Amino acid sequence: MTITRLHSGPRMSQAVVHNGLVYLAGQIGAPGEDATAQTKAVLASIDALLAEAGTDKSRLLTATIWLADMGDFAAMNAVWEAWLGGAANAPTRATGEVALATPDYKVEIIVIAALA
């Protein structure tokens, strides 16, 4: 079976396509921005990578969301829910609090989607 890697570097690929699925690496926004701005940037990055792989957010299967502070849960959810566009496209999801790579990052989102 073919494995396609998108935007590969020495450490990781931003997306891997295999067996009808697209696996995205954790996406982050601009360091230092608030959770709302970072979530918007992350979701724009997810849209772009999914499009490049040949699919879109309506085909999401699962999402893992890491927040540096659960105090940003409501702000992140407001952006997430507007972007998702309703329950018809809602994937399974887990959200947790974790120390991200640096204190400048507030949100990281990882998704898996089916190809269109």
Buried (B, 14 or more C-beta within 10 A) or exposed (E): EEEEEBEEEEEEBBBBBEEEBBBBBBBBBEEEBEBBBBBBBBBEBBEEBBEBBEBBBEBBEEBBBBBBEEEBBEBBBEBBEEBBEEEEEEBEBEBEEEEBEEEBBBBBBBBBBEBE
